[in-house]
């Protein structure tokens, strides 16, 4: 019987990269709300994460924020941190 591969080093590396490259945050919603969001994301063929990010960006745009400017400044800061 073949041995199971030890994926701990890969997982550790992935977590290290994600911590360096991404911000994360936790939001609380009423029970059942997450399932509704997930269902809508599935209907539009995007990930849950992408659906939520898009909703946040649309809200920010509706409040007058230039999201393209934010996106370009984030891209520039990524280039300088490499």
Secondary structure, DSSP 8 states (H G I E B T S, - for coil): -------HHHHHHHHHHHHHH---------TTHHHHHHHHHHHTT--HHHHHHHHHHHHHHHTT--HHHHHHHHHHHHHHH-
